[in-house]
Amino acid sequence: MTIGLWTLLIAVVLIGWLLAYMIAQKPVTSVQQLIHLRRYADAVAEATRTNDVFHRAEALKLLGRFEEAIDSYRQSNDPSANEGIALSLAHLGRNLDEARTRMETQIAQHPQIQEFQSLALAYILLKAGDRDAALRLYRDNVELLETRFHDDYTDPDPLLSETLYLFSQLADANGEEARADSLARQAREWGWPMSSRA
């Protein structure tokens, strides 16, 4: 084979790999696509139609309809549903002991991106009034969180907007007003419905 033919073959393989990679980055279901388009009510309707209870819960949470989200999460067999219930309870400010237990169980049984899960637990602790434990957990993870959002997660993603909101709440509790304001603004821009820092 000539050099030109090898070059062409390598180019075709490379283009094929890039195309496959780009397709893999797209949301898998139409419900996920609707969520990424911030068409949350349409996502709820489509998820209901297709019986996708997990993504129905995610869309309901993005609409701020936490009670309904909890009901949908309870019907899901997705391991992340436990985390969704815990955070929805925390947003409602109720059953915080259950929320904490669920989040601790989630971390123990299904560790994912641990700094995100630790942030969720810290938020629950903060809502439950255990400020010292919440801020200790926050401070242990803040550097990793910053790296994630600076290097890895730079494109607006409604499914990460809640994490930005949690980050803003904990930054505010830690006395980092400028960071908290910036994160709250970014959470809103990415699609989170709870816009105020409290």
C-alpha positions as CSV (number, residue, x, y, z in Angstrom):
1,M,0.0,0.0,0.0
2,T,1.1,3.5,-0.7
3,I,1.4,6.3,1.8
4,G,-1.6,8.0,0.3
5,L,-3.8,4.9,0.7
6,W,-2.7,4.5,4.3
7,T,-3.4,8.2,5.0
8,L,-6.9,7.8,3.5
9,L,-7.6,4.7,5.5
10,I,-6.4,6.4,8.8
11,A,-8.5,9.4,8.0
12,V,-11.6,7.3,7.4
13,V,-11.1,5.4,10.7
14,L,-10.5,8.7,12.6
15,I,-13.6,10.3,11.1
16,G,-15.7,7.2,11.9
17,W,-14.4,7.2,15.5
18,L,-15.1,11.0,15.9
19,L,-18.6,10.5,14.5
20,A,-19.3,7.6,16.9
21,Y,-18.0,9.7,19.8
22,M,-20.2,12.6,18.9
23,I,-23.3,10.4,18.6
24,A,-22.5,8.9,22.0
25,Q,-22.5,12.3,23.6
26,K,-26.1,13.0,22.6
27,P,-28.9,12.1,25.1
28,V,-30.1,8.6,24.7
29,T,-33.9,9.1,24.9
30,S,-36.3,11.7,23.6
31,V,-37.2,12.5,27.3
32,Q,-33.5,13.3,27.9
33,Q,-33.4,15.4,24.7
34,L,-36.5,17.4,25.9
35,I,-34.8,17.9,29.3
36,H,-31.7,19.2,27.6
37,L,-33.8,21.5,25.6
38,R,-35.4,22.7,28.9
39,R,-38.8,21.6,27.8
40,Y,-39.5,20.0,31.2
41,A,-43.3,19.8,30.9
42,D,-43.0,18.1,27.5
43,A,-40.4,15.8,29.1
44,V,-42.8,14.9,31.9
45,A,-45.5,14.1,29.3
46,E,-43.2,12.0,27.1
47,A,-41.8,10.2,30.1
48,T,-45.4,9.4,31.3
49,R,-46.3,8.2,27.8
50,T,-43.2,5.9,27.6
51,N,-43.3,4.9,31.3
52,D,-39.8,6.4,31.9
53,V,-40.4,7.0,35.6
54,F,-36.8,8.0,36.4
55,H,-36.5,10.8,33.8
56,R,-40.1,11.8,34.6
57,A,-38.9,12.4,38.2
58,E,-35.9,14.3,37.0
59,A,-38.1,16.6,34.8
60,L,-40.5,17.1,37.7
61,K,-37.7,18.1,40.0
62,L,-36.5,20.6,37.4
63,L,-40.0,22.0,37.4
64,G,-39.8,22.4,41.2
65,R,-42.6,19.8,41.7
66,F,-40.7,17.8,44.3
67,E,-43.7,15.8,45.8
68,E,-44.5,14.4,42.3
69,A,-40.8,13.8,41.7
70,I,-40.6,11.7,44.9
71,D,-43.5,9.6,43.8
72,S,-41.9,9.0,40.4
73,Y,-38.5,8.2,42.0
74,R,-40.2,5.7,44.3
75,Q,-41.4,3.8,41.2
76,S,-38.0,3.7,39.6
77,N,-35.5,0.9,39.9
78,D,-32.6,3.2,38.9
79,P,-30.0,3.3,41.7
80,S,-29.9,7.1,41.5
81,A,-33.6,7.3,42.4
82,N,-32.6,7.1,46.1
83,E,-30.5,10.3,45.7
84,G,-33.3,12.0,43.9
85,I,-35.7,11.2,46.8
86,A,-33.1,12.4,49.3
87,L,-32.6,15.8,47.6
88,S,-36.3,16.3,46.9
89,L,-37.0,15.8,50.6
90,A,-34.2,18.3,51.4
91,H,-35.6,20.9,49.0
92,L,-39.0,20.5,50.7
93,G,-37.3,20.8,54.1
94,R,-39.0,17.7,55.5
95,N,-38.1,14.1,56.6
96,L,-34.4,15.2,56.7
97,D,-33.4,12.2,58.8
98,E,-34.8,10.0,56.0
99,A,-33.0,12.2,53.4
100,R,-29.7,11.8,55.2
101,T,-30.1,8.1,55.6
102,R,-31.0,7.7,51.9
103,M,-28.0,9.8,50.8
104,E,-25.6,7.9,53.1
105,T,-26.9,4.6,51.8
106,Q,-26.6,5.9,48.2
107,I,-22.9,6.8,48.7
108,A,-22.2,3.5,50.4
109,Q,-24.0,1.3,47.8
110,H,-23.7,3.2,44.6
111,P,-20.7,5.5,44.7
112,Q,-20.7,7.7,41.6
113,I,-19.0,11.1,41.3
114,Q,-18.2,11.2,45.0
115,E,-17.7,14.9,45.3
116,F,-21.2,15.5,43.9
117,Q,-22.7,12.9,46.3
118,S,-20.8,14.5,49.2
119,L,-22.1,17.9,48.2
120,A,-25.6,16.5,48.2
121,L,-25.1,15.0,51.7
122,A,-23.6,18.3,52.9
123,Y,-26.7,20.2,51.6
124,I,-29.0,17.8,53.4
125,L,-26.9,18.3,56.6
126,L,-27.1,22.0,56.2
127,K,-30.9,21.9,55.7
128,A,-31.1,19.7,58.8
129,G,-29.3,22.3,60.9
130,D,-25.9,20.4,61.2
131,R,-24.0,23.3,59.8
132,D,-20.6,22.3,61.1
133,A,-20.7,18.8,59.5
134,A,-22.1,20.3,56.3
135,L,-19.3,22.8,56.0
136,R,-16.7,20.3,56.9
137,L,-17.9,18.0,54.1
138,Y,-18.2,21.0,51.7
139,R,-14.6,22.1,52.5
140,D,-13.3,18.6,51.9
141,N,-14.7,18.6,48.4
142,V,-14.7,22.2,47.2
143,E,-11.5,21.9,45.2
144,L,-12.7,18.8,43.3
145,L,-16.0,20.5,42.7
146,E,-14.4,23.5,41.2
147,T,-12.2,21.3,39.0
148,R,-15.2,19.4,37.8
149,F,-17.1,22.5,36.7
150,H,-14.0,24.3,35.4
151,D,-12.6,21.4,33.4
152,D,-15.1,18.6,32.9
153,Y,-18.6,20.1,32.9
154,T,-18.5,23.3,31.0
155,D,-21.5,23.0,28.7
156,P,-24.9,24.0,30.3
157,D,-26.7,20.8,31.4
158,P,-30.0,21.1,33.2
159,L,-29.3,17.8,34.9
160,L,-26.3,19.4,36.6
161,S,-28.0,22.6,37.5
162,E,-29.2,21.2,40.8
163,T,-25.6,20.4,41.7
164,L,-24.6,24.0,41.0
165,Y,-27.5,25.2,43.2
166,L,-26.3,22.9,46.1
167,F,-22.8,24.3,45.6
168,S,-24.1,27.9,45.7
169,Q,-26.0,27.2,48.9
170,L,-23.0,25.7,50.7
171,A,-20.7,28.4,49.4
172,D,-23.1,30.9,50.9
173,A,-23.2,29.1,54.2
174,N,-19.4,29.1,54.1
175,G,-19.3,32.9,53.7
176,E,-18.2,32.9,50.1
177,E,-20.7,35.4,48.8
178,A,-19.1,36.1,45.4
179,R,-18.8,32.4,44.6
180,A,-22.3,31.7,45.9
181,D,-23.7,34.5,43.6
182,S,-21.8,33.2,40.6
183,L,-22.9,29.6,41.2
184,A,-26.5,30.5,41.8
185,R,-26.5,32.5,38.5
186,Q,-24.9,29.6,36.7
187,A,-27.5,27.2,38.2
188,R,-30.3,29.5,36.9
189,E,-28.7,29.7,33.5
190,W,-28.4,26.0,33.3
191,G,-32.1,25.5,34.1
192,W,-32.5,25.2,37.9
193,P,-35.9,26.5,39.1
194,M,-34.9,27.6,42.7
195,S,-33.1,30.8,42.0
196,S,-32.6,32.5,45.3
197,R,-29.8,31.9,47.8
198,A,-31.3,31.3,51.2
